[in-house]
């Protein structure tokens, strides 16, 4: 439970920092809205993925981590194919930001899964 709380905090800080940096690359109000929506989606998915991986850590950490990666890939694909259009978001800023959030917040997983 402590690892999940630490991961939640680290992910929140990292996602917020990257979101702030992405607003310089995508400065319009619509792009900023897409970045906020993508950050929210990424944060929720990252917490679910880490929870899955940490529950599998005792028996097979690679399987749990792989399942989390499949979840991220599935969410990114659904977001690209359906979510962006339904929500009326700018495609480039929405997808680049979601992929960036997934990438940077996933970097903390191995450290916390080992402890």
Secondary structure by P-SEA (a helix, b strand, c coil): caaaaaaaaaaaaaaaaaaaaaccccccaaaaaaaaaaaaaaaaaaaaaaaaaaaaccccaaaaaaaaaaaaaaaaaaaaccccccccccaaaaaaaaaaaaaaaacaaaaaaac
